Amino acid sequence: MSAVVHNDNAACCSIPAVKSDYVPKGSFKSYAGINKVYVTGQPSPSGNVSLVCVYDIFGFKPQTQQGADILADKLNAHVIMPDFFEPADAWPVDEFPPQTDEEKGKLQHMLSSADVIELKVPLALYPSLDEPQDEYKKISDIVSKKPFADKNDSKVYETFHGFAAARADLNDPKQQKDFQDVYGRLVAFFGKANGTPTH
């Protein structure tokens, strides 16, 4: 990871999480030394595919768990989402957006072109219009020259930052369409990247 901060994304610090009625299919368990891990899909990592999902600053939210459930189902995979904030808590929704520079400083790192220079595996990248498009183009240019370039996937979504996680309002038809599209693309990406059949 680069040491340079690339988070001039105003949407990252202004759009709150959305309430969801989705009931996750997985469960929380202690896993690999982490007390709280959302686990879904195959009961153990004995199949062909295991994925580690990373949630956004709001932590475990139904929309992110729904994304993990989709990947587990469509890839017949074992999917885990560790509580990376442990022992601290995720960002409290009722304290969002951040008000001070110190609070905003906690939301710092975004993927940068420096992060992909030494990349050795295919990359799926699905930014919204809120992400810096010049940085996205630099990243795309670098990964397009990698020996695995034909396995990369990307699309710029004409929506807001966080559209596939806690900020997704899946009662809104446009947001639901983008959410379904990005997870469909992720299923296809992982299937192509490692030769896993999808359904």
TAGI-V444879 format. One line per field, one symbol per residue. ss: DSSP state (H for helix, E for strand, L for the rest). burial: + if it has 16 or more other C-alpha atoms within 10 Angstrom, else -. Layout:
ss: ???
burial: ???
This chain:
ss: LLLLLLLLLHHHHLLLLLLLLLLLLLEEEEELLEEEEEEEELLLLLLLLEEELLLLLLLLLHHHHHHHHHHHHHHLLEEEEELLLLLLLLLLHHHLLLLLHHHHHLLLLLLLHHHHLLLLLLLEELLELLLLHHHHHHHHHHHLLLLLHHHLEELLELLLLLLLLLLLLLLLHHHHHHHHHHHHHHHHHHHHHHLLLLL
burial: -----++---+++--++------+++---------+++++++------+++-++++++++++++++++++++++++++++++++-----++-----++--------+--+++++-+-----+++++++-+++---+--++-+++-+----++++--+--+++++++++++----++-+++-++-+++++++++--+---
